Each structure stands twice: as C-alpha cells, then as structure tokens.
C-alpha cells in the first residue's frame, strides 16, 4: 500500500527520476484506455445487445458477443504493439535560439514488427512510424526553441491505437532530453581586442589582415568602406568586400567586458555573432565571459565550445 | 500519392457497406438500392475525375429528402423494415461526407449495425457464415483505416487472428450470458409471407403449397419410425363446407382428458414458423404440449401464432380412438342448401342401395377407381358447382379435390364426414436420425364417422394413386408434372448426389438450429442445471459470472501467449548444409577445428588433399558468399545445397 502510494506520488511529482536509456517498454509502464471511438463502439454494442435480447435473436447475440470479444482481444494486440519497444538513444544537435531542434531517437523493436507507433514530445512535435523488427529505426521529432540555454522538450509520450483504434496504449518516459540552444546571433560591430598575452611564435597563423588579397566576400554592414570592391559594384554585381590575409601572428579576444550594452542576452547574441564571424574568417580567437575564459584557438570544435559557453552562460 | 490511398480507403469502406447491405437488397423498396449505388458510384467517380463535390447544404437537403421519401415509402410506420430502409438511405449519402478518421470509424460502426439488422430477417446457417465474413471484411477495413500504410493481406490475416482468438470468448458469453424470459419492451413483429396451411381449403390450395420444397417441420422419433401408411400428420380439421371451400368451424370444444393410448409413438417435433396457430402431430396426439391446447377433433391449437421455430415433445397413438358421435359433431353432416345436384343424386342412389355406411364408402372409392380419374398438380379451374365439375366433367385433381368431393358425397349420403389437412409421409435424413417433412408433403384426407368404429380415416387419394401413400408424392404424380415443378429432377443421375448433399446440409442446419438458434432461457437453465448450478437461487448467477470471468481470463491469457511468443528462428539452412559438409570431411579425417574459419579450413583441406581442391573450394566460396556476402539469391542457395548433397570425398586420394 505504501509502495503504491509512493508510486502514485512519484508519477505526479515534478521531481521524478529520469528514465535512463536504453529503456524497454514493459507492462509496468504501459497504460491502456479506450479511445473516444472505443466508447462509441461500446454504445453500438449495447444497442445490439438490447436488440438481441428484445428480439430473442440468437444470431444477434452471437454477433454482439463476437464483436465484444474481438474488441477485448484487440486490447492485447494494442498492448503488444508497444510492448518491448526499446528506446536506445536520444540526441539533438544544438541550434540557435528560435530554430527547430530535432531530437533523433534510435528505436528498436524486438521479435515482430510494430505498426503505427506515435512518438510525441510534450513540448514539441509528433512523429509516427512502423517499426521493423530487429532493425534500427530513427525517429525525428522536432521542437521549436525560444530562449538560449538548455531546451528541455518534456516527456516522451509513446502511443499506439493499432489495430482497431478502439483502445490506445501509451507510455510516458521522463527522459533526460536536452538540446543546447545557442543565443540567436545578432549583427554587431566586430569588436575584437588583440590578445596581448599571446606570444609572437604562437601567432604565426593566417588571419584577416592587410597583406595579401585573398578574395571577395559579400558585404556585411560593419565592413570597412576602404575594402569594398567598387569595381565589382560598378559592374552591377552588388557590394563585395575585399578580403586580405595578414600573418599578423596575434590572436583576438572576444570580450564581454568591452561591450557597451546593458542587456545580457543582447550581449550574448552579439558575442555569438562575433564567434561565428571569427570562425568564418578563420581567426584565432578566444572568449572572455564573466567567470569563464576560453583560450584562443580555431576550428569547428573550438567554435562549438565557445557557443556552448555562451549558451550555458549564467546557468 | 496520399490522395490515391485515400481513394482506396473510401472504396474499401464502400465495398464493406455494400457487402453488409446486400442481403437486404431484395427486401428493400427498389429505389433505395438504386439510391445507394448511384451515390456511391458518383462519389467514386467524382474523386477520380475531380467532379463537383456536393457541399454541406446540398448534402443536408439530400439527407432530409431521402429520409422523408424513405419514411413515405414505409407509410410513416416505425418498425424494423423502415429502420433498415432509412439506415440504407443514410449510408448511401454517408460516403459523400467522409472527411476525417472519425467519419470513417463511424461509418464502419454503422456497417456493423447493418450486419445485425440482417440477422433479424434470417438466422439460417448461410446467414451465419455471411455474418462472419462481413465482420471479417469490416474489421480488415477498420485496421486499414487505423494503419493506411499497411498491406491489406496483412490486415486480413490480423483480423482473422483476432477473430479466431475471439471465438472461444464469444462462445463463453453466448452460453453463459444470462438470458431472460420475455422481451424488454414490445415492438411490432414483422410478419413475412410464410408458406403453410391456411384455415381454408379450396381446390388448388394444397397443390399450390406442394410446389414449395420448404421444410414444414422435422421429427425425431424416440423409437422406430412408424410405417408409411401411419404417417398422417394432423393439422387442421375442416368442418364446414361453404359450397366452394372448406373452412374450420370455430366452435370446436376443448378436449379435456388425454387419450388412453394403445400403440404409442413418442417423438420430438421442430416446427418451422408458419404464422398460424395450429401445431402438427401424428394421428392421434395423446395430449397437447405445454404451449398448446387440444381440441375435441384432436387438433392442437397453440396459444400464440407460431412466429419462431418451436420444438415440442409429443406422444401419439397410431390406433384411432373409438368415440361416439357427440352432439356438436352433427356439423359433419351439414351441407349448403344448393349446389352440386349430380353429386347429391349419386350419393343418394348409393345410400339407398347400401345397407351399411361401409358399402357407401366402397361405392365412392370404386367410382374414383373406375372412371379414369387422374392425379395431377395441374387440374383445370373449377366453377360454381366444383364437386360436380370435378366428378363428372374433368376428373383431374390433387388430393384436396378428392377429399372435398368424397366428403361431399358422404355428407350427401348422410354419413358424417370431415376433411383433415396436414402432411403425409416425410423423408428420413440418412445423416442424422430425423424425418424431414416438407410443404410438398402437404395432404388432405377425409374422416368419416362409422357407428362401429367411430371416426375412421378414409384417404380417397389412395383409390386413385395408391403410390402416394407408400412412396410419396413424386411417385404418384405423372412425370411431366414433376419435371415441371421440381427442376432438380431433370438432372437425372446427378439428382441423387444433389439429394445427398441436401440431406447433409439439412442435418447441419438442424444441429445448428437446435444447439445454437434454439438456445433460450429454458435451455440455459437446463444446461446450468447439468453443471449443478441453480440459476434461480442467488448463488447461481454469481457462480455463472465467476465461471465466465475465469474462462475469459484463461482465453485472454492464451491469446496473449500466442501473440507475444518469440517467432521461431528461421532455420539457417546455409549453416545446416555447411555443417553437413564439414561432417562429410570429418569422416575422412579432415575435421574442422572450432576456431577455424571457412577460408582457413579450405587451405587446410587442399594442402592435405590436392584432389579435393576443386570441389571444396567451390563449396567454400559459395558458403562465404551466402553467409557473409550480401544475401545470396535463391539460385546460389540451390546450387550450394546440390553441391553439398552430392559431395562425397573418397577416403584415399585417387
């Protein structure tokens, strides 16, 4: 009794423990209820029963009991359709705030195929799929993100109405799902400060400079007017900025402290934009946030690290 | 693509509806099936060719006008017929408004409902099969609606599996669900024109009945079947002659005391509904069954019209009782004032010459025998003086003509006479021990009252066609009559087989009727009593519910085990054959080490035995392709199997 009450309490509680993956759906976590059609069908059966009783029609009884028995047996089939479905992994690639996070679930079904299994995230979308037995089934469910930080799409609800649509079986998994949401990049004046701490030897890397012409890139507000390719513009090709490579040897620091802006989120968005630009320009850059400093480096891994730091800021 | 699958779904739903309505088609007024089919066809064509799709308003107008027209057709009477008609009209339109998943589900539920309405009209074995098939198809479509990507064959097999799993539970519910006596509420019962005896005997009324091979009743004798000349099944006694037809007098008193039987026969009679009150029994019933009373003329009158198949156990005495002529029985001598003067004259002549009634009877029978009377199902139409015309002009008739004329002659000769209507004979079903009595066995005979014997049966037909009594109607009638009426007789030798199949089918029907269709409150009570449960005490129902629940749980568990069992792993044929191959090599001393892979093993063999190189490398290469490569095709597998089978390494190198 105590256990039962505890269980009930846990179900309602916000602080229930996460279900750890891989997880196989079983009797303990699959619930079954009639659907609206199920209740409607019950009405039809009752009408049939009353008719059969009244007319003393044995064939009518036979049909009524056949249909009720089939509905009863269909509960088993609905349950079977979810039973032992395994969720092996779940992951989502980081997105920028306002983008769609796509959660990818790896699902396997043992022994037999499952038909029309619905997956729904409480704070997200829905997807349904037939699960082939013994194969890897990928389920993609997308969810809209709003704020920077860590997005939690809520519980995963797995349901099935197969085969008759009279009953639905469901299981709700409280998974530790999260998606890192980077700040939404907002165009900002590119304001790096030179990294004074870096030695000359370390800085022998290519970065934007003034020495050699490298190519054209489409103009972005904030690019120096001196570098605009007026030749291209006069040919009517639009605004382009000439790019130069300089072996400056020095790296830059994107510093929270130097930005003249009071709003934290805006600052983070600007920094995010800078990180993206710095990465695109192949700069060696570091990030300095209150309480966290990332040493200058380059490459995609570094970019992710910096963006993550921005996403996690304040948490 | 999606649109196509939607079309298929709607087509399937329409198909299921059509299948459910089909048995009704002959019963529905002509325009309703036409209405349904034309809307369904239109809906499908409109989907296919993007035609105009009726809007909400038009559909509403169609619905209202359809329902009103339907109600008008049925004369605004509420009943089963009208209900089915209106339901069909609505289903005709329903296809036009299927938009959502919900609409589809509701339409399928309605299809189930149409199936049950069929059962109120017919509960034959064929209908039962039809019901199961419709349920199977409807269920397949329900699965399709809930899983449109699935294959239809898969849906069909799943719905069959579910149906098979449901059958035991259905049987438990059928037999244990508490039945009640009486109805919940009274509804007008439909009356359908059923064949059977009417309470009026006119020339032609029996010969019309005889054309039907419908079953009138079945009888199971407890002991031996009586001789053919004793198989007179009594139904109605006609007392009054109106000049044209014979009718049953209304003032026949009740027989209070049962007969004291001399030669008793006991049997169970299952009577098909004939929408009249009389029950049939072998001459002469000893006492009335529960639901009927016995009249003084030994006929049995039920309390209600027989609208459902009933079954009663009854005993009869084949020896007629000797009774005095009661005062009200003088009605058996009444004749209309006028009509048929020649017959009256003839009868008076006989009676003046004879000194006993027996002699008059004999003269009458001789008259039939000697004057070229013909026994036929196609007698000429008779006019005002029907007896005279029959006796002196046409001399062609069926049993009712003979009985009518004979009774008339007897009454004219002042001998009390009455006509008895019923059946004569019957066929024993060789596959089950019972007798089938059909409408074609209908017969009419006469009873006359003799001072020494009381009421005595005289069958004037026997004077004309003695075969009728011994061998049945088909032996007595001329061949052209039979061929004309009974098409099956034209088949010649095939007819014998046809008849056998007919008997088997009838036996099946009979069991079905008795064990399933005849199940009722009383039967359930008897069944439970056998199990030691008294349904009338409070414990009874509780026990029944417990038993039912336990049985259902057991069957549900069994079904659960069935559907969740692990599929049997496919025999790895490739591996099996490889094992055989290795065994063969082992026999010549070249066994594979457990850790040895196929390539390594092949190298080992070829280094030891150069002569096996070709065969072994071929087998090994195929094995590798089949086992580790992209699935080898059927041809490769076949090749591999043949090679392994024929592989026979000699002990010593050649």
Contacts between the chains, C-beta under 8 A, distances in Angstrom:
chain1	res1	chain2	res2	distance
A	37	B	102	7.5
A	37	B	105	4.8
A	40	B	105	7.5
A	40	B	106	7.3
A	40	B	109	6.6
A	41	B	109	6.2
A	44	B	109	5.0
A	44	B	112	6.4
A	44	B	113	6.4
A	47	B	113	7.6
A	48	B	112	7.8
A	48	B	113	7.4
A	48	B	116	5.2
A	50	B	184	6.5
A	51	B	116	6.7
A	51	B	120	7.6
A	52	B	116	7.7
A	53	B	180	6.5
A	53	B	183	7.7
A	53	B	184	5.8
A	54	B	183	5.0
A	54	B	184	4.8
A	54	B	185	6.5
A	54	B	187	6.5
A	55	B	120	5.9
A	55	B	183	7.7
A	55	B	187	7.6
A	56	B	183	7.2
A	56	B	308	7.5
A	56	B	520	7.0
A	57	B	119	5.9
A	57	B	120	5.9
A	57	B	123	6.7
A	58	B	123	6.7
A	58	B	174	7.9
A	58	B	516	6.1
A	58	B	517	5.0
A	58	B	518	7.7
A	58	B	519	5.6
A	59	B	119	4.2
A	59	B	123	4.4
A	59	B	127	6.8
A	59	B	128	6.2
A	59	B	131	6.8
A	59	B	517	7.0
A	60	B	116	5.6
A	60	B	119	5.0
A	60	B	120	6.9
A	61	B	174	6.0
A	61	B	177	7.1
A	62	B	128	7.3
A	62	B	131	7.5
A	62	B	170	6.9
A	62	B	174	6.0
A	62	B	516	7.3
A	63	B	112	8.0
A	63	B	115	6.5
A	63	B	116	5.4
A	63	B	119	6.3
A	63	B	131	5.8
A	63	B	135	7.1
A	64	B	116	7.4
A	65	B	169	7.6
A	65	B	170	4.4
A	65	B	173	4.0
A	65	B	174	5.4
A	65	B	177	7.0
A	66	B	132	7.7
A	66	B	135	6.2
A	66	B	163	7.5
A	66	B	166	6.1
A	66	B	167	7.7
A	66	B	170	4.7
A	67	B	112	6.4
A	67	B	135	7.0
A	68	B	170	7.9
A	68	B	173	7.0
A	69	B	165	8.0
A	69	B	166	3.5
A	69	B	167	7.4
A	69	B	169	3.8
A	69	B	170	4.6
A	69	B	173	6.8
A	70	B	135	7.7
A	70	B	139	6.7
A	70	B	162	5.3
A	70	B	163	6.2
A	70	B	166	4.3
A	72	B	166	7.2
A	72	B	169	6.4
A	72	B	552	7.6
A	72	B	556	6.9
A	73	B	162	5.2
A	73	B	165	4.6
A	73	B	166	5.0
A	73	B	169	7.2
A	73	B	556	7.2
A	73	B	559	5.6
A	74	B	162	6.1
A	76	B	165	7.9
A	76	B	556	6.8
A	76	B	559	5.8
A	76	B	560	5.2
A	76	B	563	6.2
A	77	B	158	7.5
A	77	B	162	6.6
A	77	B	563	6.5
A	80	B	560	8.0
A	80	B	563	5.3
A	80	B	564	5.8
A	83	B	564	6.8
A	111	B	566	5.4
A	111	B	567	5.9
A	112	B	567	6.4
A	115	B	147	5.0
A	115	B	149	7.9
A	115	B	150	5.9
A	116	B	146	6.8
A	116	B	147	4.6
A	116	B	149	7.4
A	116	B	150	7.9
A	130	B	147	7.9
A	130	B	149	6.2
A	130	B	150	7.7
A	161	B	146	5.8
A	162	B	143	7.8
A	162	B	146	5.9
A	162	B	147	5.7
A	163	B	142	7.7
A	163	B	143	4.6
A	163	B	146	6.3
A	163	B	147	7.0
A	163	B	155	7.9
A	163	B	158	5.9
A	163	B	159	7.8
A	163	B	162	7.3
A	164	B	139	7.5
A	164	B	142	5.4
A	164	B	143	6.8
A	164	B	146	6.5
A	165	B	101	7.6
A	165	B	105	6.1
A	165	B	142	6.9
A	165	B	145	6.9
A	165	B	146	4.2
